[in-house]
Amino acid sequence: MKKIVCSFAFILLSLTGRSQVCTVIISHVINGNQVQYYGNSPDNPSGWSWFFNGGNPLTSSIQNPMVTYAASGQYISALSVYGGPNSCSSSISNATDTVVIVSTSVQNEVPGKFSMNFISSPAPQFEILNDKTQNVKIELWDLNGKKIETVFEGTLNEGKNSLFMKTYNIPSAIYILKLTKEDGTLSQRFFLE
């Protein structure tokens, strides 16, 4: 798993003094056909406007969206920021990023090291097979790239671990369980009834 950071700072003097160029930073983590994008700006903008060529969703207004790509290939994303204390101008405060999707499946296993499987009955449960004791963070995301909640954060022992999910007030839909561990990230897509 690799994390790529692209940073663009544009310097432009406005004749009116009303438009502000703000620094826009895009980074991403690729897992199969899903990309977790991260937007950042030291200028603290109040708005985020993403466009994902070939992605689902096609656009997003959240700071850190998750995007799914249906086919392998090279895809360009763009982020503009606006507002905030520095009055960032969306027309001049922007950056682009390129990702290459090789696989169109969500990775739920690193052979011989780590695996994660969803079991729907009698209650939503995940079985995680761990090759060593390590700290992990497990988060629940929707398909629009919105984090729903942190399911677990702590130490998982070597071997088989079973985790039950509390699903109160979570509507039926397809979700992504993202597991971040010491040496990478795994994702598992599942349907919650």
Beta strands, then each sheet from edge to edge (+ up, - down):
strand 1: 3-8
strand 2: 24-31
strand 3: 34-40
strand 4: 47-52
strand 5: 55-56
strand 6: 59-60
strand 7: 66-69
strand 8: 73-82
strand 9: 94-101
strand 10: 109-110
strand 11: 114-119
strand 12: 125-130
strand 13: 134-142
strand 14: 147-156
strand 15: 159-164
strand 16: 173-181
strand 17: 184-192
sheet 1: 1+ 2- 3+ 7- 5+
sheet 2: 6+ 4- 8+ 9-
sheet 3: 10+ 11- 12+ 15-
sheet 4: 14+ 13- 16+ 17-
end
